[in-house]
Amino acid sequence: MTVRDMQDEINRLKKEKDICILAHAYQSHDIWEVADFVGDSFALSQKAATAPQKNVLMCGVRFMAETVKILSPEKTVILSDSSAGCPMAEQMDKELILQLKEMYPDYAVVAYINTTSELKTVCDVCVTSSSAVKIVKKLDSKNILFIPDCNLGDFVAKQIPEKNFKFVQGGCPTHLRMTLRDVEKARAAHPEALLLVHPECSPKVTEAADYAGSTTGIMDYAKESDAKEFIIGTENSIVQHLRYECPDKRFYPLSKDCVCHNMALTTLPTVLGCVRGDAGEIIELDEQVRLGAKRCIDEMLRLGD
């Protein structure tokens, strides 16, 4: 089958089987073209909750599919590849956070959305990379235990100096591959280009950027900017997508090694197998875990208004 043949069959089957396809921004462009919604993980789970379809296919990683199930318990939620995890989401467990809460009882536990549903049950509030500063500013607590990403936590802390932050060592191994040396090399090769990075990058890389923000924020900035050249400091699929969407502009990866291998597990043939019913994993959550995790997410939504 050609790419077009596969896409046509996926589009036919998703309608026949009442499936809403979600594609995280880091998926390849051929998957974007068959998705009903494309974007950052939490925004996708919100789209799924209001979509009319009874079945949802998450082309992403496990914590993203879990978030869809948390918000849409009545729907059948499928993860495109059962082995697609998130190293950052899996770096900490519930027992560790309970111990930390005992050690620091006067600290509010702020969990990045890139965490497991079980971990969310013992946290006070979730945040996304785009909402973190706003949410943390609104918290009553002056003391913040930010998990699991130290780099995003540092980015937030620098914008809220009036609060006290503690971090536990953790972060995204994909974004950590990019170094200040990569920035120097990219700037030398493309002196007219603006550097746009995700705050999951190391503080030195983030501080060197012209813009730091979520994946969607990076894409929007590049589309709306009058500049014509950009160095992209996040997963390299975004370079490809921006080249499609802005053919009059030039985009360069900050590092050729910034590739999320878990995201890459999902391919167009994988998606075809999922809509056929012979691939993917149906996500099930214990109801107590789901409700505990939802409390954490609901608090984020309340503070984000």
C-alpha positions, 0 to 999 in steps of 0.5 A: 500500500502507498501512503495515500492508500493507507490514509484513505483506508484509515479515514474510511475505517475511522468513520465506520468504527466511530473513532476520533484520532488524536495526534500529538505534535511530535507525530510524523506529518503523514499521521497529522493528515489523518488525525481529527485533532493535532496538538499538545497532550492536554489540549488533545484530551480536552478535544477528545472529551467534547468529540462525538465519537465513542472511541478515541485513538491517541497517537502519542505516549501512555500518560497522554492516553491515560489523561484522555481516559481520565477526562472521558471515562465513558469512551474506549481509549486506545494507545497506538503502541503499548510500548510507547512510554515517557521516560520523564513520566516514569521517573517518579512513583507514588511512594517517593512523592508521599515520602517527600510530602512527609518531609516537606508538609508545607509545600504544595506538590505541583505535577507537570502533566507529563506524569502517570495517573497514579502519581497525579493522585498524590499531587495538589495540582497539575500544570502544562508547560504553557500554564505552569507560571499562571497556575503556580502564581495563583496557588495559596502556598508560597512553597512549591515542590515541582515534579518531575521536570527540574528544567521546566521548574527552573523556568517557572521559578525564575518568573515567580521569585517571590515563591520558594521552589524545591525540585527532585532530579528529573526531566526529559532525556530528549530535550536534555540532549541539546546543549549550549554548544549546540546553540553556539554551533547553530547560531554560527551556522544561521546568524539571522535565525531566531532560537525557539526552545521548549523549557524542558531544555536545560536552563542554559539553553532556555536562557539563550533562546529568543523564545521559550514555550510549549510546542504549540507556542513555538509553532505559533511564534514561528508562524506569526513572526516576521522573521524568516529563519528559525532554529527549533529547540524541541523534537525534530518533527516540529522542524518538518511540520513548520516547513510544511506550514511555512514554506516561505520560511527556513527552519533548522533543528538545534540538534539532529539528536533531538528525537523522541524514540517513544513517539517514533514507535507510532507510524502510519501502518501502526495507525492503520492497524489500530483502526482495523482493530489488530494493534494498539492497547485499550487503556483501563484505569482503576476508578479510584485512581482516575478520580484522584488524578482528575482532582489534580487536573480539575484544580489546574482548570479552576486556577487556569480560568 
